Amino acid sequence: MSTSTHFDLVILGSGSGNSLLTPDLQDRRVAIVDEGVFGGTCLNVGCIPTKMFVYAAQVADTIRSAGRFGIDASLDGVRWRDIRDRIFDRIDPISAGGRDYRVNSEHTEVFLGHGEFVGDRALEIEITRPGGRHEVGSIHRITADQVVIATGSRPKVPQVVLDAGVPFHTSDTVMRMDELPTSMVIVGGGVIAAEFAHIFSALGVRVSILSRSVHMLRGIDEEIAKAFTDLASEQWDLHTDAAPEAVRAGGDGVELDLPDGTTVTGELLLVATGRQPNSDRLGLEHTAVRVHEDGRVVVDERGRTQAPGVWALGDASSPWQLKHVANHEARIVAHNLAHPEDLRAADHRYVPAAFFSQPQVATVGLSEEEAHAQGYAVTTKVQKYGDTAYGWAMEDTTGLFKVVADRRTGALLGAHVMGPQASSLIQPVIQALSLMPHPVLPHELARGQYWIHPALSEVLENALLGLEVPDEDEV
């Protein structure tokens, strides 16, 4: 083991943690410790590759549905390896380039291996990956004035699958497989399951989904979740309230027994039951850092843990496993590291989310159920895409834009969208809730600006105008 080396700052993780190195910190001596693929989840196995696959899937779906617009088209084939390689031939060089930039920088020392705390701001690192300055297998001890835990998360795998000993994929591995299977069983009913079901079914795979909840996308507004689940059942072999009781090799490749006695089979098993923080692998028991029951590191609104000089951000500590949240928290922590006399708090008031399935879903603010639970006099309006001019052009029959407000004050509380371009259509609500004076009044938002006609955004305008709330002069 080498002698202990001291740094001004140690960053555990190379995802959003890598963006901490702002110009304000360029004079610090910094160590980056990472045992995964450099660049983190979003770049390598998350947001970016999945949405590139989603786009290809959407192209395939568009070709299949062209007939309803009077256009004769046919999908002649899917070249899986070409789709895959187009994506990772772009992503992999970015990951390698980011790693090499940090390795060769005079301001950073990169340890490509597994690090564990041996004290509040002391770590022991075993080098497990080539590509850095240190020999694989070597062990290093480092200390620091400040440490940031940005170690992300990993796929969560149910015990029934682990006990079965059958081959399976997760979101970390399935995008790099060499051949498309003819059939796939997806265990899970959340966003990961919904997105991969869309991707693989659009590319010609027969998809079965086993969701432990009665609706897919559990946790979002119930009306939208029910509507999505109804559409999902038309596209895929969907089993709800169906956590597998047994898993084994057999049939086409794998067999899963459900509580109702049904057995579902498929060539490939994809486990998409969420992700868990990597905090359990950090030796936090040797520090004053505390964790929640679900493994998330406990932090205050400024990103500080209970151990002085130790911070955390992103999936390691946040209940929102979202890249835009991790990036926001990284900006806050970066500022606080550089300006300890002027600490800032993260703004988690209106955290939006979007799910890129078929159809898209996006959400921000309170659901109808959450608004009722918080004591608001709830009023809602659900506007159909098909009741707008552009919705007619799209021949859309399923898209919905739902807004939630307080009938007494008129305050806009949340928005929930299901349909094409949902992730973009919701942005004006995010902007209004985050930036406008409060309360945000729906009629003021609707009538205080132009809405391009006949753009699809008119669905939001009409939803806002349809809310039963007091006029501006009555509030």
Solvent accessible surface area in square Angstrom, and as a share of the most:
residue,aa,sasa,rsa
1,M,143,0.64
2,S,53,0.34
3,T,119,0.69
4,S,63,0.41
5,T,43,0.25
6,H,92,0.41
7,F,1,0.01
8,D,47,0.24
9,L,1,0.00
10,V,0,0.00
11,I,0,0.00
12,L,3,0.02
13,G,6,0.06
14,S,2,0.02
15,G,19,0.18
16,S,11,0.07
17,G,0,0.00
18,N,32,0.16
19,S,66,0.42
20,L,0,0.00
21,L,34,0.17
22,T,45,0.26
23,P,107,0.67
24,D,82,0.42
25,L,2,0.01
26,Q,115,0.51
27,D,116,0.60
28,R,64,0.23
29,R,121,0.44
30,V,3,0.02
31,A,0,0.00
32,I,0,0.00
33,V,5,0.03
34,D,16,0.08
35,E,78,0.35
36,G,35,0.34
37,V,74,0.43
38,F,10,0.04
39,G,15,0.15
40,G,20,0.20
41,T,44,0.25
42,C,17,0.10
43,L,25,0.13
44,N,4,0.02
45,V,29,0.17
46,G,14,0.13
47,C,50,0.30
48,I,74,0.37
49,P,0,0.00
50,T,9,0.06
51,K,57,0.24
52,M,37,0.16
53,F,1,0.00
54,V,13,0.08
55,Y,152,0.58
56,A,20,0.15
57,A,0,0.00
58,Q,68,0.30
59,V,69,0.40
60,A,6,0.04
61,D,31,0.16
62,T,81,0.47
63,I,52,0.26
64,R,117,0.43
65,S,40,0.26
66,A,12,0.09
67,G,52,0.50
68,R,142,0.52
69,F,91,0.38
70,G,69,0.67
71,I,102,0.52
72,D,146,0.76
73,A,57,0.44
74,S,81,0.52
75,L,54,0.27
76,D,140,0.73
77,G,52,0.50
78,V,47,0.27
79,R,175,0.64
80,W,13,0.05
81,R,113,0.41
82,D,72,0.37
83,I,28,0.14
84,R,35,0.13
85,D,53,0.27
86,R,108,0.39
87,I,0,0.00
88,F,11,0.04
89,D,99,0.51
90,R,143,0.52
91,I,3,0.01
92,D,54,0.28
93,P,77,0.49
94,I,105,0.53
95,S,7,0.04
96,A,37,0.29
97,G,39,0.37
98,G,26,0.25
99,R,67,0.24
100,D,56,0.29
101,Y,145,0.55
102,R,35,0.13
103,V,13,0.07
104,N,115,0.59
105,S,22,0.14
106,E,157,0.70
107,H,90,0.40
108,T,7,0.04
109,E,31,0.14
110,V,1,0.00
111,F,4,0.02
112,L,7,0.04
113,G,1,0.01
114,H,45,0.20
115,G,7,0.07
116,E,68,0.31
117,F,1,0.00
118,V,59,0.34
119,G,18,0.17
120,D,46,0.24
121,R,88,0.32
122,A,20,0.16
123,L,0,0.00
124,E,54,0.24
125,I,0,0.00
126,E,84,0.38
127,I,3,0.01
128,T,64,0.37
129,R,92,0.33
130,P,105,0.66
131,G,39,0.38
132,G,27,0.26
133,R,128,0.47
134,H,36,0.16
135,E,135,0.61
136,V,78,0.45
137,G,46,0.44
138,S,33,0.21
139,I,65,0.33
140,H,26,0.12
141,R,82,0.30
142,I,1,0.01
143,T,41,0.24
144,A,4,0.03
145,D,72,0.37
146,Q,55,0.24
147,V,0,0.00
148,V,0,0.00
149,I,0,0.00
150,A,10,0.08
151,T,31,0.18
152,G,19,0.18
153,S,7,0.05
154,R,43,0.16
155,P,25,0.16
156,K,93,0.39
157,V,33,0.19
158,P,37,0.23
159,Q,115,0.51
160,V,42,0.24
161,V,1,0.00
162,L,91,0.45
163,D,103,0.53
164,A,33,0.26
165,G,69,0.66
166,V,14,0.08
167,P,120,0.75
168,F,67,0.28
169,H,48,0.21
170,T,14,0.08
171,S,9,0.06
172,D,48,0.25
173,T,66,0.39
174,V,0,0.00
175,M,3,0.01
176,R,99,0.36
177,M,20,0.09
178,D,81,0.42
179,E,110,0.49
180,L,43,0.21
181,P,10,0.06
182,T,103,0.60
183,S,2,0.02
184,M,1,0.00
185,V,0,0.00
186,I,0,0.00
187,V,5,0.03
188,G,7,0.07
189,G,14,0.13
190,G,30,0.29
191,V,56,0.32
192,I,37,0.19
193,A,0,0.00
194,A,0,0.00
195,E,12,0.05
196,F,3,0.01
197,A,0,0.00
198,H,2,0.01
199,I,0,0.00
200,F,1,0.00
201,S,31,0.20
202,A,3,0.02
203,L,8,0.04
204,G,57,0.55
205,V,6,0.03
206,R,126,0.46
207,V,6,0.03
208,S,1,0.01
209,I,0,0.00
210,L,2,0.01
211,S,2,0.01
212,R,164,0.60
213,S,18,0.11
214,V,93,0.54
215,H,45,0.20
216,M,0,0.00
217,L,5,0.03
218,R,155,0.57
219,G,70,0.68
220,I,28,0.14
221,D,0,0.00
222,E,73,0.33
223,E,72,0.32
224,I,0,0.00
225,A,3,0.03
226,K,90,0.38
227,A,23,0.18
228,F,0,0.00
229,T,13,0.07
230,D,90,0.47
231,L,28,0.14
232,A,0,0.00
233,S,63,0.40
234,E,137,0.62
235,Q,77,0.34
236,W,12,0.04
237,D,66,0.34
238,L,31,0.15
239,H,38,0.17
240,T,51,0.30
241,D,95,0.49
242,A,4,0.03
243,A,49,0.38
244,P,16,0.10
245,E,114,0.51
246,A,38,0.30
247,V,12,0.07
248,R,96,0.35
249,A,72,0.56
250,G,27,0.26
251,G,63,0.61
252,D,84,0.43
253,G,34,0.33
254,V,5,0.03
255,E,34,0.15
256,L,0,0.00
257,D,35,0.18
258,L,5,0.02
259,P,74,0.46
260,D,113,0.58
261,G,66,0.64
262,T,50,0.29
263,T,61,0.35
264,V,8,0.05
265,T,42,0.25
266,G,0,0.00
267,E,81,0.36
268,L,24,0.12
269,L,3,0.02
270,L,0,0.00
271,V,3,0.02
272,A,6,0.04
273,T,44,0.26
274,G,28,0.26
275,R,32,0.12
276,Q,49,0.22
277,P,11,0.07
278,N,26,0.13
279,S,5,0.03
280,D,98,0.51
281,R,118,0.43
282,L,10,0.05
283,G,5,0.05
284,L,12,0.06
285,E,137,0.61
286,H,104,0.46
287,T,13,0.07
288,A,37,0.29
289,V,4,0.02
290,R,126,0.46
291,V,72,0.42
292,H,72,0.32
293,E,190,0.85
294,D,85,0.44
295,G,20,0.19
296,R,46,0.17
297,V,0,0.00
298,V,41,0.23
299,V,49,0.28
300,D,50,0.26
301,E,92,0.41
302,R,69,0.25
303,G,9,0.08
304,R,93,0.34
305,T,14,0.08
306,Q,112,0.50
307,A,1,0.00
308,P,96,0.61
309,G,23,0.22
310,V,1,0.01
311,W,18,0.06
312,A,3,0.02
313,L,2,0.01
314,G,4,0.04
315,D,23,0.12
316,A,0,0.00
317,S,5,0.03
318,S,4,0.03
319,P,82,0.51
320,W,84,0.30
321,Q,75,0.33
322,L,42,0.21
323,K,60,0.25
324,H,85,0.38
325,V,6,0.03
326,A,9,0.07
327,N,48,0.25
328,H,44,0.20
329,E,17,0.08
330,A,1,0.01
331,R,152,0.55
332,I,19,0.10
333,V,2,0.01
334,A,3,0.02
335,H,26,0.11
336,N,1,0.01
337,L,10,0.05
338,A,17,0.13
339,H,57,0.25
340,P,95,0.60
341,E,137,0.61
342,D,73,0.38
343,L,52,0.26
344,R,126,0.46
345,A,49,0.38
346,A,20,0.15
347,D,68,0.35
348,H,61,0.27
349,R,132,0.48
350,Y,54,0.20
351,V,28,0.16
352,P,30,0.19
353,A,17,0.13
354,A,29,0.22
355,F,22,0.09
356,F,49,0.21
357,S,3,0.02
358,Q,58,0.26
359,P,12,0.07
360,Q,41,0.18
361,V,1,0.01
362,A,0,0.00
363,T,22,0.13
364,V,1,0.01
365,G,27,0.26
366,L,37,0.18
367,S,7,0.05
368,E,44,0.20
369,E,71,0.32
370,E,77,0.35
371,A,0,0.00
372,H,102,0.46
373,A,91,0.71
374,Q,112,0.50
375,G,51,0.49
376,Y,75,0.28
377,A,27,0.21
378,V,18,0.11
379,T,6,0.04
380,T,47,0.27
381,K,65,0.27
382,V,45,0.26
383,Q,21,0.09
384,K,116,0.49
385,Y,0,0.00
386,G,19,0.19
387,D,85,0.44
388,T,5,0.03
389,A,34,0.26
390,Y,93,0.35
391,G,0,0.00
392,W,172,0.60
393,A,66,0.51
394,M,37,0.16
395,E,89,0.40
396,D,19,0.10
397,T,127,0.74
398,T,53,0.31
399,G,1,0.01
400,L,27,0.14
401,F,0,0.00
402,K,0,0.00
403,V,0,0.00
404,V,0,0.00
405,A,0,0.00
406,D,6,0.03
407,R,108,0.39
408,R,156,0.57
409,T,58,0.34
410,G,0,0.00
411,A,13,0.10
412,L,7,0.04
413,L,18,0.09
414,G,0,0.00
415,A,0,0.00
416,H,3,0.02
417,V,0,0.00
418,M,2,0.01
419,G,0,0.00
420,P,45,0.28
421,Q,90,0.40
422,A,0,0.00
423,S,32,0.21
424,S,75,0.48
425,L,16,0.08
426,I,4,0.02
427,Q,92,0.41
428,P,43,0.27
429,V,0,0.00
430,I,21,0.11
431,Q,100,0.44
432,A,2,0.02
433,L,2,0.01
434,S,37,0.24
435,L,136,0.67
436,M,53,0.24
437,P,112,0.70
438,H,97,0.43
439,P,60,0.38
440,V,2,0.01
441,L,24,0.12
442,P,1,0.01
443,H,36,0.16
444,E,70,0.31
445,L,12,0.06
446,A,0,0.00
447,R,150,0.55
448,G,65,0.62
449,Q,89,0.39
450,Y,216,0.82
451,W,35,0.12
452,I,134,0.68
453,H,131,0.58
454,P,65,0.41
455,A,30,0.24
456,L,9,0.04
457,S,31,0.20
458,E,21,0.09
459,V,0,0.00
460,L,1,0.00
461,E,23,0.10
462,N,51,0.26
463,A,0,0.00
464,L,0,0.00
465,L,53,0.26
466,G,32,0.31
467,L,7,0.03
468,E,117,0.52
469,V,19,0.11
470,P,33,0.21
471,D,71,0.37
472,E,84,0.38
473,D,131,0.68
474,E,117,0.52
475,V,90,0.52
